[in-house]
Amino acid sequence: MKYSLAKVGELAVRTNLRKAERKSVQWTSLQRTGQSHSIPPSAIINTSPFEKARLSNRRKKFIVALIPPLILIPLAGVLFLSRAHAIDLITNPMSNRSPIDQTPEDYGLPYEDVLVTTRDGLDLVGWYVPTQNGAVVMVQHGYKGNRIGMLEEAEMLHRHGYGVLFTTVRAHDLSDGEVITFGYYEMRDLEAWYQYLLTRREVDPERMGILGNSMGASIAIQYAAQNEKIKAVVAHSTFSSLDDTVSTSVKAFTGLPAFPFAPLIVFWAELELGEDSSLINAKEWIAQISPRPILLLHGGKDISIAQESAEMLFEAAGEPKELWYEPDIGHAEFDTAMPEDFEARIVSFFDRYLLGD
């Protein structure tokens, strides 16, 4: 039987189609019975080089599109967390403050409640224990602390005849304000307290000293540098500057690693306060206190303040100056860890420079 070329071609196409249908039916049957999961040979598509390049470009674009979210989402989290901690570090609303559930009376001390007003209109609360020898010591609590933390020191000083003025600063204790500025505006607070002492007739204005703990010691140094009537300064566990101690202090107060959070927290804090943190530098202030004396106390187990702070302050201070360093004492713990030595050292210092003994 003879066929034309067209007929032969048509028969060949029909034959190939029937073979492909049989293979497809066989593969579908095997797949239904669970005997095969492979792709049938007839289903394999031979992709052209152009198609392969197009698919590769799609994958690359997809991966590139993922990169910004993978970077930006963690970065946004770090920025949000650092800002939240910065705001927490520089604010202290009344609802967060500890109650004042002790007074000098609990320590057998005579005292008066005192209220002063700063030149920018904030009311500050304090206590005054009358002097017996004409000399008085202002005692300043630390960061987010209150007057209660200075009761032991006051009792000690009172036993040796000194008057004691418990000073508080804005955003602490029961005083007005919610923002902590680490010395920017707290100078107005200490000036208000000094002006109060000038109204006390029993106080000799040439016999005023100051004792501060932690941040309270830093602002004591700052204020004494501005007021030459402060005749003697005791700085217990203070920082040399915010920049010097920020890494140590951020870890201590927030639990976050110094990097990347310390510089970010400083950035947000400066933005909120509108101030430059580098200006909080006790190394510059302490040099201005001389020839009046300063006594620095620092413990080797202080985890809140950089260990180098006391050394840098001592080096920057003029004479007369003293540094009391104890390797096994923590932050502002000299009065509780070594009470007898603390009393002897502090009282002797004030006796020498306020009473002339």
C-alpha positions as a Markdown table, in Angstrom:
| # | Residue | x | y | z |
|---|---|---|---|---|
| 1 | Met | 0.0 | 0.0 | 0.0 |
| 2 | Lys | 1.4 | 3.3 | -1.0 |
| 3 | Tyr | 0.9 | 6.5 | 1.0 |
| 4 | Ser | 1.7 | 10.1 | 0.2 |
| 5 | Leu | 4.3 | 11.9 | 2.2 |
| 6 | Ala | 1.5 | 13.9 | 3.9 |
| 7 | Lys | -0.3 | 10.8 | 4.9 |
| 8 | Val | 2.9 | 9.2 | 6.3 |
| 9 | Gly | 3.5 | 12.4 | 8.4 |
| 10 | Glu | 0.0 | 12.3 | 9.7 |
| 11 | Leu | 0.3 | 8.6 | 10.8 |
| 12 | Ala | 3.6 | 9.3 | 12.6 |
| 13 | Val | 2.0 | 12.1 | 14.6 |
| 14 | Arg | -0.9 | 9.9 | 15.6 |
| 15 | Thr | 1.4 | 7.1 | 16.6 |
| 16 | Asn | 3.5 | 9.4 | 18.9 |
| 17 | Leu | 0.4 | 10.9 | 20.5 |
| 18 | Arg | -0.9 | 7.4 | 21.3 |
| 19 | Lys | 2.4 | 6.4 | 22.9 |
| 20 | Ala | 2.5 | 9.6 | 25.0 |
| 21 | Glu | -1.1 | 9.0 | 26.2 |
| 22 | Arg | -0.3 | 5.4 | 27.2 |
| 23 | Lys | 2.8 | 6.6 | 29.2 |
| 24 | Ser | 0.8 | 9.3 | 30.9 |
| 25 | Val | -2.0 | 6.8 | 31.9 |
| 26 | Gln | 0.6 | 4.4 | 33.2 |
| 27 | Trp | 2.4 | 7.1 | 35.3 |
| 28 | Thr | -0.9 | 8.3 | 36.7 |
| 29 | Ser | -1.9 | 4.8 | 37.7 |
| 30 | Leu | 1.4 | 4.2 | 39.5 |
| 31 | Gln | 1.1 | 7.5 | 41.3 |
| 32 | Arg | -2.4 | 6.7 | 42.6 |
| 33 | Thr | -1.1 | 3.3 | 44.0 |
| 34 | Gly | 1.8 | 5.1 | 45.7 |
| 35 | Gln | 4.4 | 3.1 | 43.7 |
| 36 | Ser | 6.1 | 6.1 | 42.1 |
| 37 | His | 6.6 | 9.8 | 42.9 |
| 38 | Ser | 9.0 | 10.6 | 40.1 |
| 39 | Ile | 8.1 | 12.9 | 37.2 |
| 40 | Pro | 7.3 | 11.0 | 34.0 |
| 41 | Pro | 9.9 | 11.4 | 31.3 |
| 42 | Ser | 7.3 | 12.9 | 29.0 |
| 43 | Ala | 6.6 | 15.6 | 31.6 |
| 44 | Ile | 10.1 | 16.8 | 31.7 |
| 45 | Ile | 10.4 | 20.2 | 30.2 |
| 46 | Asn | 13.7 | 21.1 | 28.5 |
| 47 | Thr | 14.2 | 24.7 | 29.6 |
| 48 | Ser | 15.9 | 27.0 | 27.2 |
| 49 | Pro | 19.0 | 29.0 | 28.3 |
| 50 | Phe | 16.9 | 32.2 | 28.1 |
| 51 | Glu | 14.3 | 30.7 | 30.4 |
| 52 | Lys | 17.0 | 29.5 | 32.9 |
| 53 | Ala | 18.5 | 33.1 | 33.0 |
| 54 | Arg | 15.0 | 34.5 | 33.6 |
| 55 | Leu | 14.3 | 32.2 | 36.5 |
| 56 | Ser | 17.8 | 32.9 | 38.0 |
| 57 | Asn | 17.1 | 36.7 | 37.8 |
| 58 | Arg | 13.8 | 36.2 | 39.6 |
| 59 | Arg | 15.5 | 34.4 | 42.5 |
| 60 | Lys | 18.1 | 37.1 | 42.8 |
| 61 | Lys | 15.4 | 39.8 | 42.9 |
| 62 | Phe | 13.6 | 37.9 | 45.5 |
| 63 | Ile | 16.7 | 37.5 | 47.7 |
| 64 | Val | 17.6 | 41.2 | 47.2 |
| 65 | Ala | 14.0 | 42.2 | 48.2 |
| 66 | Leu | 14.4 | 40.2 | 51.5 |
| 67 | Ile | 17.6 | 42.0 | 52.5 |
| 68 | Pro | 16.1 | 45.3 | 53.7 |
| 69 | Pro | 13.5 | 43.7 | 56.0 |
| 70 | Leu | 16.1 | 41.4 | 57.4 |
| 71 | Ile | 18.3 | 44.4 | 58.3 |
| 72 | Leu | 15.7 | 47.0 | 59.1 |
| 73 | Ile | 13.5 | 45.0 | 61.4 |
| 74 | Pro | 16.3 | 44.2 | 63.9 |
| 75 | Leu | 17.6 | 47.8 | 63.6 |
| 76 | Ala | 14.2 | 49.2 | 64.3 |
| 77 | Gly | 14.0 | 47.0 | 67.4 |
| 78 | Val | 17.4 | 48.2 | 68.6 |
| 79 | Leu | 16.4 | 51.8 | 68.1 |
| 80 | Phe | 13.1 | 51.4 | 69.8 |
| 81 | Leu | 14.6 | 49.6 | 72.8 |
| 82 | Ser | 17.5 | 52.1 | 73.2 |
| 83 | Arg | 15.1 | 55.1 | 73.0 |
| 84 | Ala | 12.8 | 53.5 | 75.6 |
| 85 | His | 15.7 | 53.0 | 78.0 |
| 86 | Ala | 17.1 | 56.5 | 77.4 |
| 87 | Ile | 13.7 | 58.0 | 78.4 |
| 88 | Asp | 13.6 | 55.7 | 81.4 |
| 89 | Leu | 17.1 | 56.7 | 82.5 |
| 90 | Ile | 16.4 | 60.5 | 82.3 |
| 91 | Thr | 12.9 | 60.5 | 83.8 |
| 92 | Asn | 11.6 | 59.6 | 87.3 |
| 93 | Pro | 7.8 | 60.2 | 87.6 |
| 94 | Met | 6.4 | 60.3 | 91.1 |
| 95 | Ser | 4.6 | 57.0 | 90.7 |
| 96 | Asn | 8.0 | 55.2 | 90.3 |
| 97 | Arg | 9.6 | 56.7 | 93.5 |
| 98 | Ser | 10.1 | 54.9 | 96.8 |
| 99 | Pro | 8.0 | 56.1 | 99.7 |
| 100 | Ile | 9.5 | 58.2 | 102.5 |
| 101 | Asp | 8.8 | 55.8 | 105.3 |
| 102 | Gln | 11.6 | 56.8 | 107.7 |
| 103 | Thr | 12.7 | 60.2 | 109.1 |
| 104 | Pro | 15.6 | 61.5 | 111.3 |
| 105 | Glu | 13.4 | 60.8 | 114.3 |
| 106 | Asp | 13.8 | 57.1 | 113.7 |
| 107 | Tyr | 17.5 | 57.7 | 114.3 |
| 108 | Gly | 17.0 | 59.8 | 117.4 |
| 109 | Leu | 17.7 | 63.1 | 115.6 |
| 110 | Pro | 16.0 | 66.4 | 116.1 |
| 111 | Tyr | 14.9 | 67.8 | 112.7 |
| 112 | Glu | 12.7 | 70.1 | 110.8 |
| 113 | Asp | 10.9 | 69.6 | 107.5 |
| 114 | Val | 12.1 | 72.1 | 104.9 |
| 115 | Leu | 10.7 | 73.3 | 101.6 |
| 116 | Val | 12.7 | 75.4 | 99.2 |
| 117 | Thr | 11.8 | 76.8 | 95.7 |
| 118 | Thr | 14.2 | 76.9 | 92.8 |
| 119 | Arg | 14.5 | 80.0 | 90.6 |
| 120 | Asp | 12.7 | 78.1 | 87.9 |
| 121 | Gly | 9.7 | 77.4 | 90.2 |
| 122 | Leu | 10.2 | 73.9 | 91.5 |
| 123 | Asp | 9.5 | 73.0 | 95.1 |
| 124 | Leu | 12.1 | 70.8 | 96.7 |
| 125 | Val | 11.7 | 68.9 | 100.0 |
| 126 | Gly | 14.3 | 68.2 | 102.7 |
| 127 | Trp | 15.2 | 67.9 | 106.3 |
| 128 | Tyr | 17.4 | 70.0 | 108.5 |
| 129 | Val | 19.1 | 68.7 | 111.6 |
| 130 | Pro | 20.4 | 71.7 | 113.7 |
| 131 | Thr | 24.1 | 72.3 | 114.2 |
| 132 | Gln | 25.8 | 72.2 | 117.6 |
| 133 | Asn | 29.2 | 73.5 | 116.5 |
| 134 | Gly | 28.3 | 76.1 | 113.8 |
| 135 | Ala | 29.3 | 73.8 | 111.0 |
| 136 | Val | 26.8 | 72.1 | 108.6 |
| 137 | Val | 27.2 | 69.4 | 106.0 |
| 138 | Met | 24.8 | 69.2 | 103.0 |
| 139 | Val | 24.2 | 65.5 | 102.3 |
| 140 | Gln | 23.0 | 64.7 | 98.7 |
| 141 | His | 21.5 | 61.3 | 97.7 |
| 142 | Gly | 22.3 | 59.6 | 94.5 |
| 143 | Tyr | 20.6 | 58.7 | 91.2 |
| 144 | Lys | 16.9 | 58.0 | 91.7 |
| 145 | Gly | 17.5 | 57.9 | 95.5 |
| 146 | Asn | 16.0 | 59.9 | 98.3 |
| 147 | Arg | 16.7 | 61.3 | 101.8 |
| 148 | Ile | 16.4 | 58.0 | 103.5 |
| 149 | Gly | 19.7 | 56.9 | 101.9 |
| 150 | Met | 21.6 | 59.5 | 103.9 |
| 151 | Leu | 20.2 | 58.9 | 107.4 |
| 152 | Glu | 23.2 | 56.9 | 108.6 |
| 153 | Glu | 25.6 | 59.6 | 107.5 |
| 154 | Ala | 23.4 | 62.2 | 109.2 |
| 155 | Glu | 23.3 | 60.3 | 112.5 |
| 156 | Met | 27.1 | 60.0 | 112.4 |
| 157 | Leu | 27.7 | 63.7 | 111.7 |
| 158 | His | 25.1 | 64.7 | 114.3 |
| 159 | Arg | 27.0 | 62.8 | 117.0 |
| 160 | His | 30.0 | 64.9 | 116.3 |
| 161 | Gly | 28.2 | 68.2 | 116.5 |
| 162 | Tyr | 27.5 | 68.9 | 112.9 |
| 163 | Gly | 24.3 | 70.2 | 111.5 |
| 164 | Val | 23.0 | 68.3 | 108.5 |
| 165 | Leu | 20.9 | 69.5 | 105.6 |
| 166 | Phe | 19.3 | 66.7 | 103.7 |
| 167 | Thr | 19.1 | 68.1 | 100.1 |
| 168 | Thr | 17.0 | 66.7 | 97.3 |
| 169 | Val | 17.0 | 67.5 | 93.7 |
| 170 | Arg | 14.4 | 67.7 | 91.0 |
| 171 | Ala | 12.7 | 64.5 | 89.9 |
| 172 | His | 13.7 | 62.7 | 93.1 |
| 173 | Asp | 12.1 | 62.0 | 96.5 |
| 174 | Leu | 8.9 | 64.0 | 96.9 |
| 175 | Ser | 10.3 | 67.0 | 95.0 |
| 176 | Asp | 8.8 | 68.5 | 91.8 |
| 177 | Gly | 10.0 | 67.6 | 88.4 |
| 178 | Glu | 10.3 | 64.4 | 86.4 |
| 179 | Val | 13.4 | 64.9 | 84.3 |
| 180 | Ile | 16.9 | 64.2 | 85.5 |
| 181 | Thr | 19.6 | 66.3 | 83.8 |
| 182 | Phe | 22.7 | 65.0 | 85.7 |
| 183 | Gly | 23.8 | 68.5 | 86.7 |
| 184 | Tyr | 22.5 | 70.8 | 84.0 |
| 185 | Tyr | 19.6 | 72.1 | 86.1 |
| 186 | Glu | 20.4 | 70.5 | 89.4 |
| 187 | Met | 22.8 | 73.4 | 90.1 |
| 188 | Arg | 19.7 | 75.5 | 90.6 |
| 189 | Asp | 18.5 | 73.0 | 93.2 |
| 190 | Leu | 21.7 | 73.1 | 95.3 |
| 191 | Glu | 21.8 | 76.9 | 95.0 |
| 192 | Ala | 18.3 | 77.0 | 96.6 |
| 193 | Trp | 19.5 | 74.8 | 99.4 |
| 194 | Tyr | 22.6 | 77.0 | 100.0 |
| 195 | Gln | 20.4 | 80.1 | 100.1 |
| 196 | Tyr | 18.3 | 78.3 | 102.8 |
| 197 | Leu | 21.3 | 77.7 | 104.9 |
| 198 | Leu | 22.1 | 81.4 | 104.8 |
| 199 | Thr | 18.8 | 82.0 | 106.6 |
| 200 | Arg | 19.9 | 79.8 | 109.6 |
| 201 | Arg | 21.5 | 82.1 | 112.2 |
| 202 | Glu | 23.2 | 79.3 | 114.0 |
| 203 | Val | 25.1 | 78.3 | 110.8 |
| 204 | Asp | 28.6 | 79.8 | 110.3 |
| 205 | Pro | 28.6 | 80.5 | 106.5 |
| 206 | Glu | 32.4 | 79.8 | 106.5 |
| 207 | Arg | 31.9 | 76.3 | 107.8 |
| 208 | Met | 29.8 | 74.6 | 105.1 |
| 209 | Gly | 30.7 | 71.3 | 103.6 |
| 210 | Ile | 29.0 | 68.8 | 101.3 |
| 211 | Leu | 28.9 | 65.0 | 101.1 |
| 212 | Gly | 27.3 | 63.2 | 98.1 |
| 213 | Asn | 26.8 | 59.7 | 96.9 |
| 214 | Ser | 27.1 | 58.6 | 93.3 |
| 215 | Met | 25.3 | 61.1 | 91.0 |
| 216 | Gly | 24.9 | 63.2 | 94.2 |
| 217 | Ala | 28.7 | 63.3 | 94.5 |
| 218 | Ser | 29.1 | 64.4 | 90.9 |
| 219 | Ile | 26.7 | 67.4 | 91.4 |
| 220 | Ala | 28.4 | 68.1 | 94.7 |
| 221 | Ile | 31.7 | 68.5 | 92.9 |
| 222 | Gln | 30.0 | 70.6 | 90.2 |
| 223 | Tyr | 28.3 | 72.9 | 92.7 |
| 224 | Ala | 31.4 | 73.3 | 94.9 |
| 225 | Ala | 33.4 | 74.4 | 91.8 |
| 226 | Gln | 30.8 | 77.2 | 91.4 |
| 227 | Asn | 30.5 | 78.2 | 95.1 |
| 228 | Glu | 33.6 | 78.9 | 97.0 |
| 229 | Lys | 31.7 | 79.0 | 100.2 |
| 230 | Ile | 31.6 | 75.2 | 100.1 |
| 231 | Lys | 34.7 | 74.6 | 102.1 |
| 232 | Ala | 35.1 | 70.8 | 102.0 |
| 233 | Val | 33.8 | 68.1 | 99.7 |
| 234 | Val | 33.4 | 64.3 | 100.1 |
| 235 | Ala | 32.5 | 62.4 | 96.9 |
| 236 | His | 31.4 | 58.8 | 97.5 |
| 237 | Ser | 31.5 | 56.6 | 94.4 |
| 238 | Thr | 31.1 | 59.2 | 91.7 |
| 239 | Phe | 31.8 | 59.2 | 88.0 |
| 240 | Ser | 34.5 | 61.3 | 86.3 |
| 241 | Ser | 32.2 | 62.1 | 83.4 |
| 242 | Leu | 29.1 | 60.7 | 81.7 |
| 243 | Asp | 31.2 | 59.8 | 78.6 |
| 244 | Asp | 33.8 | 58.0 | 80.8 |
| 245 | Thr | 31.2 | 55.8 | 82.6 |
| 246 | Val | 28.3 | 55.4 | 80.1 |
| 247 | Ser | 29.3 | 51.9 | 79.0 |
| 248 | Thr | 29.6 | 50.6 | 82.6 |
| 249 | Ser | 26.5 | 52.4 | 83.8 |
| 250 | Val | 24.2 | 51.5 | 80.9 |
| 251 | Lys | 25.0 | 47.8 | 81.5 |
| 252 | Ala | 24.4 | 48.2 | 85.3 |
| 253 | Phe | 21.1 | 50.2 | 85.1 |
| 254 | Thr | 19.5 | 48.6 | 82.0 |
| 255 | Gly | 21.1 | 45.1 | 81.7 |
| 256 | Leu | 21.8 | 45.8 | 78.0 |
| 257 | Pro | 25.2 | 45.3 | 76.4 |
| 258 | Ala | 27.3 | 48.4 | 76.1 |
| 259 | Phe | 27.4 | 48.0 | 72.3 |
| 260 | Pro | 25.4 | 49.0 | 70.5 |
| 261 | Phe | 23.1 | 50.4 | 73.2 |
| 262 | Ala | 25.4 | 52.8 | 75.1 |
| 263 | Pro | 26.0 | 55.3 | 72.2 |
| 264 | Leu | 22.4 | 55.0 | 71.1 |
| 265 | Ile | 21.1 | 55.7 | 74.6 |
| 266 | Val | 23.3 | 58.7 | 74.8 |
| 267 | Phe | 22.1 | 59.9 | 71.5 |
| 268 | Trp | 18.4 | 59.6 | 72.5 |
| 269 | Ala | 19.0 | 61.2 | 75.9 |
| 270 | Glu | 20.8 | 64.1 | 74.4 |
| 271 | Leu | 18.0 | 64.5 | 71.9 |
| 272 | Glu | 15.3 | 64.5 | 74.6 |
| 273 | Leu | 17.2 | 66.8 | 77.0 |
| 274 | Gly | 18.6 | 69.1 | 74.3 |
| 275 | Glu | 22.0 | 69.0 | 76.0 |
| 276 | Asp | 25.4 | 67.7 | 75.2 |
| 277 | Ser | 26.5 | 64.8 | 77.5 |
| 278 | Ser | 30.1 | 65.7 | 77.2 |
| 279 | Leu | 29.5 | 68.8 | 79.3 |
| 280 | Ile | 28.8 | 66.6 | 82.3 |
| 281 | Asn | 32.5 | 66.3 | 83.2 |
| 282 | Ala | 33.6 | 66.3 | 86.8 |
| 283 | Lys | 37.3 | 66.2 | 85.7 |
| 284 | Glu | 36.9 | 69.8 | 84.6 |
| 285 | Trp | 35.0 | 70.9 | 87.7 |
| 286 | Ile | 37.2 | 69.2 | 90.3 |
| 287 | Ala | 40.2 | 71.2 | 89.3 |
| 288 | Gln | 38.3 | 74.4 | 90.2 |
| 289 | Ile | 37.8 | 73.3 | 93.9 |
| 290 | Ser | 41.4 | 73.7 | 94.9 |
| 291 | Pro | 42.7 | 75.1 | 97.3 |
| 292 | Arg | 39.6 | 73.8 | 99.1 |
| 293 | Pro | 39.9 | 70.0 | 99.9 |
| 294 | Ile | 38.2 | 67.0 | 98.4 |
| 295 | Leu | 38.1 | 63.4 | 99.6 |
| 296 | Leu | 37.2 | 60.7 | 97.0 |
| 297 | Leu | 35.9 | 57.3 | 97.9 |
| 298 | His | 35.8 | 54.4 | 95.4 |
| 299 | Gly | 35.3 | 50.6 | 95.7 |
| 300 | Gly | 36.9 | 48.0 | 93.4 |
| 301 | Lys | 33.7 | 46.1 | 93.1 |
| 302 | Asp | 31.6 | 49.0 | 91.9 |
| 303 | Ile | 29.7 | 47.8 | 88.9 |
| 304 | Ser | 27.7 | 51.0 | 88.4 |
| 305 | Ile | 30.6 | 53.4 | 87.8 |
| 306 | Ala | 33.7 | 52.9 | 85.7 |
| 307 | Gln | 36.7 | 51.8 | 87.8 |
| 308 | Glu | 38.9 | 54.5 | 86.3 |
| 309 | Ser | 36.7 | 57.3 | 87.4 |
| 310 | Ala | 38.3 | 57.8 | 90.8 |
| 311 | Glu | 41.8 | 57.7 | 89.4 |
| 312 | Met | 41.0 | 60.3 | 86.7 |
| 313 | Leu | 39.3 | 62.6 | 89.2 |
| 314 | Phe | 42.1 | 62.3 | 91.7 |
| 315 | Glu | 44.6 | 63.1 | 88.9 |
| 316 | Ala | 42.6 | 66.1 | 87.8 |
| 317 | Ala | 42.0 | 67.5 | 91.3 |
| 318 | Gly | 44.3 | 70.1 | 92.9 |
| 319 | Glu | 45.7 | 70.0 | 96.4 |
| 320 | Pro | 44.6 | 69.2 | 99.0 |
| 321 | Lys | 43.1 | 65.9 | 97.9 |
| 322 | Glu | 42.7 | 62.4 | 99.2 |
| 323 | Leu | 41.7 | 59.1 | 97.6 |
| 324 | Trp | 40.3 | 56.3 | 99.6 |
| 325 | Tyr | 40.2 | 53.1 | 97.5 |
| 326 | Glu | 39.1 | 49.7 | 98.8 |
| 327 | Pro | 39.2 | 46.8 | 96.3 |
| 328 | Asp | 36.4 | 44.7 | 98.0 |
| 329 | Ile | 33.7 | 47.4 | 98.3 |
| 330 | Gly | 30.8 | 48.0 | 95.9 |
| 331 | His | 29.0 | 51.1 | 94.8 |
| 332 | Ala | 28.5 | 53.7 | 97.6 |
| 333 | Glu | 29.0 | 51.0 | 100.3 |
| 334 | Phe | 31.8 | 52.4 | 102.4 |
| 335 | Asp | 29.4 | 53.5 | 105.2 |
| 336 | Thr | 27.8 | 50.0 | 105.5 |
| 337 | Ala | 30.8 | 47.8 | 104.7 |
| 338 | Met | 33.3 | 49.7 | 106.9 |
| 339 | Pro | 31.2 | 51.9 | 109.2 |
| 340 | Glu | 33.8 | 52.5 | 111.9 |
| 341 | Asp | 36.5 | 53.4 | 109.4 |
| 342 | Phe | 34.0 | 55.5 | 107.4 |
| 343 | Glu | 33.1 | 57.5 | 110.5 |
| 344 | Ala | 36.7 | 58.0 | 111.5 |
| 345 | Arg | 37.8 | 59.1 | 108.1 |
| 346 | Ile | 34.8 | 61.4 | 107.2 |
| 347 | Val | 34.6 | 63.1 | 110.6 |
| 348 | Ser | 38.3 | 63.6 | 110.7 |
| 349 | Phe | 38.2 | 65.2 | 107.3 |
| 350 | Phe | 35.4 | 67.6 | 108.1 |
| 351 | Asp | 36.9 | 68.4 | 111.6 |
| 352 | Arg | 40.2 | 69.4 | 109.9 |
| 353 | Tyr | 38.8 | 71.6 | 107.2 |
| 354 | Leu | 35.5 | 73.0 | 108.7 |
| 355 | Leu | 36.5 | 73.3 | 112.4 |
| 356 | Gly | 40.3 | 73.7 | 112.0 |
| 357 | Asp | 41.0 | 70.8 | 114.4 |
